[in-house]
Amino acid sequence: MHWNAEGVRQKKLELQQFLKSQQIDICCIQETHLNSSHRFSVRGYETHRFDRENRPKGGVLTLVKTNLSSIEVQRSEDADMEFITVKLILPERNLTICNLYSPPNKMMQLHCLRPGTEDWIVVGDFNSHSPSWGYPSLDAKGEEVEDWLIENQLVLVNKPDDPPTFYSRVWKKTSTPDLAIATDNVHKITKREVSEQLGGSDHRPTILTIAKQVIPSTGKLPPSWNYKKANWMLFSQLTDLYTKSITFDRHSVDRNASMFNSAILQAAKKSIPRGRRRDYKPYWNNALEELHKKLSEARENMEKDPTPENVARHSQIRTDFDKEKQRQTQNSWREKTASLNMEKDTQKLWQLTKTLNEDNSGRRKVTLHTNTGDVTGKTAANVFAKAFEADSTVTVPADRLKDVRSQTRAALHNTASTDLDPCMTERLILRELEEALRKLKQKKAPGPDGISNDMLKHLGPGAKRFLLSIYNQSWSTGTVPTSWKVALIRPIPKKGKDKRDPSSYRPISLLSCVGKLLERIVNKRLLSLLESRSFLAPTQTGYRQHRSTEDQLALLTQEIEDAFQEKKKVLAVFFDLSRAFDTVWKEGLLLKLLHAGVHGKMFKWLSDFLFNRTARVMVDGTTSNLVKLREGVPQGGVISPTLFLVYINDITTTVPKHVSNTLHADDFAVWCAEEHTSTATHRIQNTINSVSSWSEHWALQLNTTKTVSTLFSLSTSKEKVLLKLKDQAVPQVDTPTFLGVTLDTRLTWKPQIEATEGRAMKKLSLMKKLAGTQWGANSGILKQVYTGAVRPVMEYASSTWTTASKTNKGKLDKVQNMGLRIILGAMKSTPIQEMEKTADLEPLEDRREYKAVLQGEKMKRLTTHPLHQNLNKGTKNRLKRKSLKHQVKDLQTEYAEALEADPNCCETLVSDVWAPRKSFHEVRTDVPGLTAKGEQSPHVQKALAMEMIQDRYPHCTWTHVYTDGSSENAVRNGGSGVYIRRPNGTTTSLSVPAGDLSSNYRAELHALITAAEHAAGEDRSRQNIVLLTDSLSALQSLLSGPTDLPTRQLDNCLSTLSQHNKVVLQWIPAHVGIAGNEEADRLAKGGARLPQPHNSTSYKEAKTLLQRKKKENWKKRNGDYNPQEDPINKLDRRSQTTIFRLRTGHCGLKKHLKRLGLADDAHCECGSEEQTPEHILQNCPHLETIRQKFWQEETSVGAKLWGPADELRKTADFLAATGLRI
């Protein structure tokens, strides 16, 4: 179809309905009135746009169904004629479609449109007159069109007697400026039909039916699993049943893996529904349909007989239609936002936010341009496959290859008799599998075998044991099933790149989830081995526990600031490695693994894992031929990042003395601080030469154009530095980007903050779409969007911005202030502190300080990181600039009450250590029938918990151990309580101190440790022991793997206890009257009053203590106000906005408007006094009748604005009834 919309944004609903009902494949729209700031897309269609930027209106838009392959081939360069040309790639002959708009009184310049030899058609609003298409006379533009038709042997599809497409309201006449012109072969197979009016535009849409085969039969997407409707209990039972019938083949891991997959898919087919989402239906109801029909009839009557009555009737029906459309839009929006449950529907919220951002308008069909022409489907998939295969090829000189193979053989021979670490030899155990399963993320795409993480997480116990047998067979034989080494690659287009170029896509590899689960188990063992041997470089933070990009940025910027204090300059080079992960030389990696101490079963398994890997590329439902991936660590593999760390690790050994470095995965930077630039240049040039030699030695490519240098200096004069990489000058830049942060030569942070402000403002625009003062999402949802999508953008690496000026940091504060106004529906004049208090959002500066002191606490404990030493050493204070080091020192004094002053009493941060276990405990956090917190009364919770305890752990056969922890203000003087009741009726009560610096979490862990140690020390025969605790966080820490000293200590104690006893840890609800739990709570409080030992604090605990202190400070600032208990949170958006504005007085009433200079008089219409919230709610005589309807009894203004939710709703409804704009 083609249609002059006269502004498409306001007519999107009607357009969607029309496209759906008429089954339109290609839609060409003129006069879109869009510009670059407008987002516009239609689900199921790819968008090609040309917007008019230099003046209002104009613009053309072509929508192509996503099951068609389309590429843009030409667009307008002349402002007098706007067009965009799109080519459809079809099974037989391609079709080129030009969408054109020629404004009135502008010549057309048609000479730039050349049809060529292909099938070609142009449609649009030509604004030209000729008898050939129904006009009484020929004008200059019409003559140009006629000449162009003859010159290019084109045919007009319009017929002189076709119905008109345009009605002029000024002249009250109809005409046909909308034309379709085609090559002869297209004209012969084209049928033209003028449709009824659409969206109130003066132009009617025209439908062209072209008899061409457009949709290939291949490429249909398979149905997807509907996990929301899955019967997981049945699935679990069936997996046990089907795997039990499999005969385990001790000689073929491939066969066992294949049989396991078949069993799981068979169980899935019987317990999980399948299907694909139906086509999107816009909210078009019967009322809109009826009004649209009336509008079409009124348009017909008006065109035939433009009497004043017919014109007026048409205008009235159009107004009614627009009102109903707006009402339906708002109702649909209200339903969407009001139905969002922030606890349960977080994914729905982000999906809605993504929709608002026009990020999921539909899949587009891929078309690639090659030397042989444009290709789609399987041919395009094969083009991608060959390109990805070529990318994985690395050229290594023959003598170098021979040398590495010789070293590998020697290393294997030397370690043949070495005692190996148990993690490289011991069998995999069920606990490792369970732990890996818990960490799997759900709703992730499956690999080529179709088995998803959701399925694996719901395997039955028998199926898990069978899977563990396959894993152990693979581990012990060093054979990875072939199906686990096949990748399914989906090419994803890079933003802003030419979508016809294969290099403009990045590959996303989907591997078998079954294989990746085993990778996860092996990876934990490998990482533990590398960390325990301190193999990884201290400056490497990529993919390592307790380390982040922000640590590296803090290190770099702190050393630059230290140099500034010493009147030095810092010369830095930021290296860029081309496709580093994809070009890892596998044989070189094997040698490095041996040097890292990896031997035995682990080395054998990793060797097989790396080699003989293949891939297929999927494009639009079709797959390519199988190709080999010769080098590189497997993309999408769980263990691949760790293998890459091993490969790149020794790059840091190339850095000479007096030169510092930082490494995050493959992001590598070096720098040198010197008084003289020449000295720094000499040192850095030597470093570049060393790094370049290393990269050639290990077959990695340094990108000479993206590797840049920067001279950091407070000097106002700009010095040029000449550095060379492979005989090419290294570009010197003033604002390098490193790890997502834009630095500048003086560390003013202005470029970074301005870029951050821009990104945050874009995110903020999503909130504006979610919000409205009268309708839309409530403040709770808006706050969640702000804290989840907007604020993190403004806080990334903010602890390093300490030297930024208040003016620069204030730019981000303004963004938060805008966010606060959107959340609360507040006026611009509303005091910021009042908004922060009601929304419960601290100022950004407070949060930046908190992040800074947290960084300091982390570095106290991360003793292997270079920043640890830096923050501990002194520095000059020549300049007034306050670096991170200075700020941390000041803040540690401020937070002294919550922090450990003695660095020796800070528990060192260490990575998880794998340890062999012969016996295990069970952890359960479920209570059957118990729902979300706050949904059931304490009485119901107690009954459900007691029933569970009696059912699972009967008193007659189980020892019940209740534990609890308590601390003063959740930060000091911890106490732990243990209450033990045995089957024979005897009891034991223990009350112990947990330490002077102790959170509730630490006290809870200490209670569990005390209980486990006491039970293990009892001289009794084998027992069934259940430890009942209300600390969900303690149990979750155990489940996710111990990360701090107390959790590790508890894990070891439980392992000892489990050697001779059956041990279960069971969560129970707190403070619901369970006798044993109440007794443990009493004992814990007693323990808190005992003399306290001085204990070391972990980073996790320091974080908790700091958070508590921060909350206390925030609460003091806000007085007695508790935002969580404010009834305003229970209101809808309109009511929340009304109440907040009335509370603050910053509203649309006259007194406030007079203060802003927006009203001449502050007095109410009644004339008695100024128009204030109190006057309107209590005293205005004009509103007395309405007031009486809502409040029959006298109610204070405080109750109306601060009372319970029902009272607040009354107030909001009263204001709505008055018609006043608040």
ABEGO torsion letter per residue (X at the ends): XBBBAGEAAAAAAAAAAAAAAAGBABBBBBGAGBBAABBBBBBGBBBBBBBBAABBEEEBBBBBBAABBBBBABBBABAABBBBBBBBBBABBBBBBBBBBBBBGBBAGAAABBAEABBBBBBEBAGBBBAAAGBABBBAAAAAAAAAAAAAGBBBABBAABBBABBBAAAGBBBBABBBBBBAAAAAABBBBBBBBBGGBABBBBBBBBBBBABBABGBBBBBBBAAABBAAAAAAAAAAAAAABBBBAABAAAAAAAAAAAAAAAAAAABBBEBBBBBBBBBBAAAAAAAAAAAAAAAAAAABBBAAAAAAAAAAAAAAAAAAAAAAAAAAAAAAAABBAAAAAAAAAAAAAAAAGAAAEBBBBBBBBAAEBBBEAAAAAAAAAAAAAAABBBBBAAAAAAAAAAAAAAAAAAAABBBBAAAABBBBAAAAAAAAAABBBGBBBBAAGBBAAAAAABBAAAAAAAAAAAAAAAAAGBBBAAAABBBBBBBBBBGBBAABAAABBBBBBBBAAAAAAAAAAAAAAAAAAAAAGABBAABABGBBGBBAAAAAAAAAAAAAAAAAAGBBBBBBBBBBBGAAAABBAAAAAAAAAAAGBBEAAAAAAAAAABGBBBBBBBGGBBBBBBBBABEBBBGBAAAAAAAAAAAAAAAAABBBGBBBBBBEABBBBBBBBABAAAAAAAAAAAAAAAAAAAAAAGBBBBAAABBBBBBBABABBBBBBBBBGGBBBBBBABBBBGGBBBBAAGAGAAAAAAAAAAAAAAAAAAAAABBAABEBBAAAAAAAAAAAAAAAAABGAAAAAABBAAAAAAAAAAAAAAAAAAAGBBAABBAAAAAAAAGBBBAAAAAAAAAAAAAAAAAABAABAAAAAAABBBBAABABBBAAAAAAAAAAAAAAABBABAAABBBBBBBBBBBBABBBBBBABBBGBBBBGABBAAAAAAAAAAAAAAABBAAABBBBBBBBBBBGGABGBBBBBBBBBAAGBBBBBBBBAEABBBAAAAAAAAAAAAAAAAAABBBBBBBBBBBBABAAAAAAAAAEBABAAAAAAAAAAAAAAAABBBBBBBBBBGAGBAAAAAAAAAAAAAAABBBBBBBBBAAAAAAAAAAAAAAAAAAAAEABBAAABAAAABBAAAAAAAAAAAAGBBABAAAAAAAGABABABBAAGABBBBAAAAAAABAAAAAAAAAABABBBBAAAAAABBAAAAAAAAAAAAAAGBBX
